[in-house]
Amino acid sequence: MSRMTILTEAELRRIVPLDLEAVACVENAFRALATEKVAMPPILRLDIPEHRGEVDVKTAYVPGVDGFAIKISPGFFDNPKIGLPSVNGMMVLLSAKTGLVEALLLDNGYLTDVRTAAAGAVAAKYLSRRDSSVAAIFGAGVQAGLQLKALALVRPIEEARIWARDAAKAETLARSVREDLGIVVHVQTDPEKAIAGADVIVTTTPSETPLFKAEWVSPGQHVTAMGSDAEHKNELDPALVKRAQLYVADSLRQTRLLGELHHAIKARLVRPDDEFPELGQIVAELIPGRVTPTSISVCDLTGTGVQDTAIATLARDRAATARAGTIFES
């Protein structure tokens, strides 16, 4: 007889908030990616272009971790027009010893949101200046708010600027962030002005064209791009990858194929075989991160299966402690 715990989105929201433990969980996942013999196959992606839809399947096995997750993540970006969320999905956690299903996490994309925001916090922790207090956020969706919240966990953020194509959504997010974080928040309709004087810039959109010009980025600024998780998506001016003193990938194998690096390679600004550091190598102190306060740094986050395994095992452990979920026996 096998036992499986079924957890709903509501239960997962209660037991797995975006907090420092969630950030540490993802930070340790990146460290493992650089130091352990992690098995992480390429992303499986199914495109449904007539409905602006895509489905990603990610997984990873980390030696020493007793479970591994398989995550199914659909994104249908016309859904908001018909009153539906643009992302949903679920994770299945299996035993690394027996292969039996341990947990079914019906999160509708919530855990992906948390682990993605946590990755942004890890990037800022290791690559931005420690005194970073002003953030510029591009986008006004769920991830935009979470990235700002995650950033505030690791840096003394006092002010945020929000730029989005939908000004009404930007205003709604600004009000929410003011209440949640108690910081000064401005909606900025000019992307160049949004960037000017910011310490950390985070892009959180499914854009297929660059959101701002490379020359607008100043010495000392850090940029995290997390929307380019498919070949056609492109948030950053490819020239920024070349201009930055420090370009960092979550997975170099992935960013060469579908991240911002992919577009810099396509534009022949860098060579396909150029070597760049990965975030896990910097977390593990195998490669230095930000060395000088005047460097421009860029982190290219495409999303990795190791993050999904990390957040899924955290959810399972917290569910056991809280006695949450429904036990299904078969």
PEBELLIN-V823124 format. One record per residue. N is the residue number from 1. RES is the residue in three letters. PHI is phi in whole degrees, -180 to 180 (NA if undefined). Layout:
N:RES:PHI / N:RES:PHI
This chain:
1:MET:NA / 2:SER:-114 / 3:ARG:-119 / 4:MET:-129 / 5:THR:-98 / 6:ILE:-105 / 7:LEU:-121 / 8:THR:-88 / 9:GLU:-58 / 10:ALA:-60 / 11:GLU:-66 / 12:LEU:-67 / 13:ARG:-62 / 14:ARG:-74 / 15:ILE:-97 / 16:VAL:-127 / 17:PRO:-75 / 18:LEU:-78 / 19:ASP:-139 / 20:LEU:-65 / 21:GLU:-69 / 22:ALA:-65 / 23:VAL:-63 / 24:ALA:-63 / 25:CYS:-61 / 26:VAL:-73 / 27:GLU:-59 / 28:ASN:-67 / 29:ALA:-65 / 30:PHE:-64 / 31:ARG:-61 / 32:ALA:-62 / 33:LEU:-60 / 34:ALA:-92 / 35:THR:-120 / 36:GLU:-113 / 37:LYS:-84 / 38:VAL:-72 / 39:ALA:-98 / 40:MET:-138 / 41:PRO:-69 / 42:PRO:-58 / 43:ILE:-64 / 44:LEU:-94 / 45:ARG:-130 / 46:LEU:-113 / 47:ASP:-102 / 48:ILE:-127 / 49:PRO:-62 / 50:GLU:-67 / 51:HIS:-120 / 52:ARG:48 / 53:GLY:-115 / 54:GLU:-150 / 55:VAL:-130 / 56:ASP:-107 / 57:VAL:-122 / 58:LYS:-130 / 59:THR:-160 / 60:ALA:-165 / 61:TYR:-111 / 62:VAL:-111 / 63:PRO:-54 / 64:GLY:95 / 65:VAL:-98 / 66:ASP:-83 / 67:GLY:-138 / 68:PHE:-139 / 69:ALA:-104 / 70:ILE:-118 / 71:LYS:-113 / 72:ILE:-108 / 73:SER:-130 / 74:PRO:-83 / 75:GLY:-133 / 76:PHE:-121 / 77:PHE:-84 / 78:ASP:-95 / 79:ASN:-56 / 80:PRO:-57 / 81:LYS:-66 / 82:ILE:-114 / 83:GLY:79 / 84:LEU:-117 / 85:PRO:-68 / 86:SER:-78 / 87:VAL:-128 / 88:ASN:-153 / 89:GLY:124 / 90:MET:-159 / 91:MET:-125 / 92:VAL:-116 / 93:LEU:-104 / 94:LEU:-116 / 95:SER:-70 / 96:ALA:-76 / 97:LYS:-93 / 98:THR:-119 / 99:GLY:80 / 100:LEU:-74 / 101:VAL:-71 / 102:GLU:-100 / 103:ALA:-151 / 104:LEU:-114 / 105:LEU:-105 / 106:LEU:-87 / 107:ASP:-92 / 108:ASN:54 / 109:GLY:91 / 110:TYR:-61 / 111:LEU:-65 / 112:THR:-63 / 113:ASP:-59 / 114:VAL:-66 / 115:ARG:-70 / 116:THR:-69 / 117:ALA:-64 / 118:ALA:-62 / 119:ALA:-63 / 120:GLY:-62 / 121:ALA:-65 / 122:VAL:-63 / 123:ALA:-59 / 124:ALA:-66 / 125:LYS:-61 / 126:TYR:-99 / 127:LEU:-119 / 128:SER:-90 / 129:ARG:-66 / 130:ARG:-64 / 131:ASP:-93 / 132:SER:-58 / 133:SER:-126 / 134:VAL:-120 / 135:ALA:-117 / 136:ALA:-117 / 137:ILE:-113 / 138:PHE:-102 / 139:GLY:117 / 140:ALA:-139 / 141:GLY:-88 / 142:VAL:-57 / 143:GLN:-67 / 144:ALA:-60 / 145:GLY:-66 / 146:LEU:-68 / 147:GLN:-62 / 148:LEU:-68 / 149:LYS:-62 / 150:ALA:-65 / 151:LEU:-60 / 152:ALA:-68 / 153:LEU:-73 / 154:VAL:-119 / 155:ARG:-138 / 156:PRO:-78 / 157:ILE:-71 / 158:GLU:-116 / 159:GLU:-145 / 160:ALA:-135 / 161:ARG:-115 / 162:ILE:-120 / 163:TRP:-118 / 164:ALA:-154 / 165:ARG:-65 / 166:ASP:-98 / 167:ALA:-63 / 168:ALA:-65 / 169:LYS:-65 / 170:ALA:-62 / 171:GLU:-65 / 172:THR:-62 / 173:LEU:-63 / 174:ALA:-58 / 175:ARG:-63 / 176:SER:-63 / 177:VAL:-68 / 178:ARG:-57 / 179:GLU:-70 / 180:ASP:-75 / 181:LEU:-105 / 182:GLY:66 / 183:ILE:-116 / 184:VAL:-75 / 185:VAL:-132 / 186:HIS:-117 / 187:VAL:-92 / 188:GLN:-120 / 189:THR:-89 / 190:ASP:-105 / 191:PRO:-61 / 192:GLU:-66 / 193:LYS:-71 / 194:ALA:-63 / 195:ILE:-79 / 196:ALA:-57 / 197:GLY:83 / 198:ALA:-75 / 199:ASP:-92 / 200:VAL:-129 / 201:ILE:-118 / 202:VAL:-126 / 203:THR:-105 / 204:THR:-134 / 205:THR:-119 / 206:PRO:-92 / 207:SER:-60 / 208:GLU:-106 / 209:THR:-134 / 210:PRO:-54 / 211:LEU:-85 / 212:PHE:-157 / 213:LYS:-87 / 214:ALA:-59 / 215:GLU:-71 / 216:TRP:-76 / 217:VAL:-82 / 218:SER:-104 / 219:PRO:-53 / 220:GLY:96 / 221:GLN:-85 / 222:HIS:-116 / 223:VAL:-122 / 224:THR:-113 / 225:ALA:-110 / 226:MET:-124 / 227:GLY:-92 / 228:SER:-86 / 229:ASP:-110 / 230:ALA:-151 / 231:GLU:-57 / 232:HIS:-85 / 233:LYS:-86 / 234:ASN:-160 / 235:GLU:-94 / 236:LEU:-107 / 237:ASP:-60 / 238:PRO:-53 / 239:ALA:-64 / 240:LEU:-69 / 241:VAL:-61 / 242:LYS:-74 / 243:ARG:-73 / 244:ALA:-64 / 245:GLN:-72 / 246:LEU:-139 / 247:TYR:-105 / 248:VAL:-130 / 249:ALA:-105 / 250:ASP:-73 / 251:SER:-143 / 252:LEU:-61 / 253:ARG:-59 / 254:GLN:-78 / 255:THR:-69 / 256:ARG:-68 / 257:LEU:-98 / 258:LEU:-145 / 259:GLY:-99 / 260:GLU:-64 / 261:LEU:-61 / 262:HIS:-53 / 263:HIS:-74 / 264:ALA:-69 / 265:ILE:-67 / 266:LYS:-61 / 267:ALA:-82 / 268:ARG:61 / 269:LEU:-90 / 270:VAL:-136 / 271:ARG:-86 / 272:PRO:-59 / 273:ASP:-102 / 274:ASP:-61 / 275:GLU:-93 / 276:PHE:-137 / 277:PRO:-72 / 278:GLU:-105 / 279:LEU:-58 / 280:GLY:-62 / 281:GLN:-66 / 282:ILE:-75 / 283:VAL:-60 / 284:ALA:-81 / 285:GLU:62 / 286:LEU:-84 / 287:ILE:-136 / 288:PRO:-68 / 289:GLY:-91 / 290:ARG:-64 / 291:VAL:-102 / 292:THR:-122 / 293:PRO:-70 / 294:THR:-101 / 295:SER:-70 / 296:ILE:-97 / 297:SER:-122 / 298:VAL:-133 / 299:CYS:-117 / 300:ASP:-107 / 301:LEU:-103 / 302:THR:-104 / 303:GLY:89 / 304:THR:-124 / 305:GLY:-61 / 306:VAL:-66 / 307:GLN:-66 / 308:ASP:-68 / 309:THR:-62 / 310:ALA:-63 / 311:ILE:-73 / 312:ALA:-69 / 313:THR:-70 / 314:LEU:-62 / 315:ALA:-63 / 316:ARG:-61 / 317:ASP:-66 / 318:ARG:-69 / 319:ALA:-64 / 320:ALA:-64 / 321:THR:-65 / 322:ALA:-86 / 323:ARG:54 / 324:ALA:-96 / 325:GLY:95 / 326:THR:-115 / 327:ILE:-85 / 328:PHE:-117 / 329:GLU:-112 / 330:SER:-140
